Amino acid sequence: MDNYTCITVEQAQEIIDNGAAIADIRDPQSFAAGRIPGSVNLNNDNLHAYISQADLDKPLIVCCYHGISSMSAAQYLNHQGFETVYSLDGGFEAWSLRCADRIER
């Protein structure tokens, strides 16, 4: 059973505007080239520290390249205690197409 919700870019914008955290699981080079403002780059090296310091009650949006890898990451993070977890449909590619003015570099 999935314990996360897939959301559109438009839904993500609203959730972010209401204070959600954003975890970007793309490689560090892609993250450095462009990211959703306020996002944190998660990888195997910082994942456990992130989880131990995070507010598990705060909604969390997980972003990857195209929205595929973020689904399993969202499910994993939900199992680690995050209460409300979302996977961004279409990933950063969809975000960059619809929200070019909301990309941090």
C-alpha positions in Angstrom: 0.0 0.0 0.0 1.3 3.5 -0.9 1.6 5.8 2.0 2.2 8.9 -0.1 0.2 11.0 -2.6 1.3 11.9 -6.1 0.7 15.6 -6.8 0.9 18.0 -9.7 3.1 21.0 -9.9 0.2 23.2 -9.2 -0.7 21.3 -6.1 2.9 21.3 -5.0 3.1 25.1 -5.4 0.1 25.5 -3.0 1.5 23.0 -0.5 5.0 24.7 -0.6 3.3 28.1 -0.1 1.7 26.7 3.0 5.1 25.6 4.5 5.9 22.2 3.2 9.5 20.9 3.2 11.0 19.8 -0.2 13.4 16.9 -0.6 15.2 16.7 -3.9 16.8 13.3 -4.6 18.5 14.2 -7.8 22.3 14.1 -8.1 24.2 17.0 -6.5 25.3 18.4 -9.9 21.7 18.6 -11.2 20.5 20.0 -7.9 23.2 22.7 -8.0 22.2 23.6 -11.6 18.6 24.3 -10.6 16.1 23.4 -7.9 12.8 24.2 -6.3 13.5 27.2 -3.9 13.9 25.9 -0.3 14.6 22.3 -1.3 17.2 20.1 0.4 19.3 17.7 -1.7 19.0 14.2 -0.1 21.4 11.4 -0.8 22.7 8.4 1.0 25.3 10.5 2.9 22.9 12.9 4.5 19.6 11.0 4.6 19.7 9.7 8.2 20.8 13.1 9.6 18.0 14.8 7.7 15.4 12.3 9.1 16.7 12.7 12.6 16.5 16.5 12.5 13.3 16.9 10.5 9.8 17.9 11.7 8.0 14.7 10.9 4.6 16.4 11.2 5.4 18.9 8.5 4.3 17.9 4.9 7.2 16.7 2.8 7.3 16.8 -1.0 9.8 14.5 -2.7 11.2 15.5 -6.1 13.4 13.6 -8.6 14.1 14.0 -12.3 10.8 12.8 -13.8 8.6 11.7 -10.9 9.5 8.0 -10.9 12.2 7.6 -8.2 10.4 10.0 -5.9 7.6 7.6 -5.5 9.7 4.9 -3.8 11.6 7.6 -1.8 8.3 9.1 -0.6 7.1 5.7 0.5 10.4 5.1 2.3 10.3 8.5 4.1 6.7 7.8 5.1 7.9 4.6 6.7 10.6 6.5 8.5 8.0 8.6 10.3 7.0 11.4 8.0 3.3 11.9 8.5 2.3 13.5 5.2 4.5 12.7 2.1 4.0 13.7 -1.5 5.7 12.7 -4.7 5.9 15.4 -7.4 4.4 14.0 -10.7 6.8 14.7 -13.5 9.6 15.6 -11.1 11.8 18.6 -11.6 11.4 18.5 -15.3 7.6 19.2 -14.9 8.4 21.9 -12.4 10.9 23.6 -14.7 8.4 23.6 -17.6 5.6 25.1 -15.5 7.5 27.2 -13.0 10.6 28.5 -14.8 10.3 31.7 -12.7 10.4 29.6 -9.5 13.8 27.9 -9.9 16.7 28.6 -7.6 20.2 28.4 -9.0 
